[in-house]
Amino acid sequence: MRQLLALVAVAAAALTVTADEPKKDSKMKKHELKVSFATPNPSWKATISEARVVGQEIWVKVDVASDGGIAPQVIGTAEATASVEAADLPVKYAVFGKTWGWKNEEKGLTFAKDLSKEDLEKWEKAWKDGKVVFEAKKK
């Protein structure tokens, strides 16, 4: 009887230790985030500033800004990359900071400037409720 009680105590202790250990989600994946789009000139730079899980998607916020100053008057390309460990979900990109007037044609990118006021408000509300999975390091 004592042996049985000892075995039960050991099993209970083992279960307690196991329950406290963090569980690795088998559905996690390393995402290589990459964005590239046309800009008015090469002075424009893109930065992946944050990524969040929103519903059943990963939403990536991309900020774009010009270095200013003198730049060649040719179409440029802004690019940004980042890696994030997150659930194995589809990725969507949203670009903020666009000031040029033409509609970008790149697939898979949403430009905040091109959204209606209502759609932008819906995006911002959903974004606020999302779970942060990546934040760029502050410079």
N, C-alpha and C positions, 0 to 999 in steps of 0.2 A: 504494500500500500504506500509506504514511504517512497519507494522508487517511482511509482506512478505519479505521486504528488510532485516529486522532484522533476520528472519529465514534463509535467504540465507547467511548472514554474519556468523551466528553461524555454519551453516553446512559447509561453506568453512573453517572456523577456525578448526572445528573438523576433516575435511579431511586433512588439513595441519599437524595437530598433529599426526594423524594416519599414514600418509605417512612417517614422520620422524622416527617413532618407528621402531626398527629392527624387521624383521619378522623371526620367528622361522621356520626353514625348517622342515616340517613334515616328511621328509625322512631321518632325522638324526638318528643315532643309536650309542649306546655305544658298541664299539668293545673291547673284551678282547683278546689282542694279546698274543699268547703263542707260543714259539718255543723250541724244544728239539732235540738234535742230538748227535751222537756218536763222541767222540774225542779220541786221542791217550792215554790220561791219565787224571786223575781227576784235573790236574792243569789248564785246559782250562776253561775259563768263557765266557759266552755270554752276550751281552748287546743289547737291542733294542735301537738304537741310534736315529732313525728318522723314520717318516712315512709320505708319500705324496700321494695325489690323482693324479694318472697318468692315463689319459684317463678315462675309466670306471672301474678302479680298485684302491685299496689302496695297495701301495707298501711299505713294511717294510724293513728297512735296519738293519741288525743284524751284530754287530762286535764281533769277537771272538779273544781272545788272551790268551796266557799262562801266568800264574803267574811266571813261570820259577822255577828255583831251583830244588830240589829233589822231585820226585813224584813217587808213586807206578807205576810199569809198567803193568797196567791193563787198559782196555778200560774204558773211563769215559763218562759222559753225561753232556753236557753243556745245560743249560736251562735259559730262560729269559721270563719275562712277562711285560706287560704294558697295560694300558687302554687308549682309545682314543675315543673322540666323533667326529664322521665323518659321511659322507654320507653312506647309506646302500648299500655298494658295496662289491664285492668279495675281499679277501685279499691275497696277494702274498708276500712271504718272500725271501730275498736275503741275503746270509751270506758272509761277507768279513773278511779276515784275516786267512783263512785256509791255513796251510802249509803242512799237511800230504798228503801222496800220494794216499790213497785209495779213491774210489768214494763212497760218502755217499749215502745210499739207502732210506733215509727218504723221504716220499711223501710230496709234496707241498713246498719243499725248493730248491732254486737255489743257488749253491755255485759259487761265482765269479771265483774262481780258475779253475773250471771245464768248464767255458765258453770259446769259441773261442775269439780271439782278436776283431773280427768284432762284435760279439754278445755283448761283454762287452762294446764296444764303443756305440752301439745302446742303451743299457740299461742306460749308463751314460748320454746320451743326453736326453732320455725320462725322466729320474730322475730329471735332471736339470730343465726341463720345468714343472715339477709337482708342485702342491700346497702343502706346508708344513701343516700338520695337527697335528703333534706331534714331539717334540724334547726332548731328555733326558736332565735332569738337569745336568749341569756341576758340577763335584766334585771339 
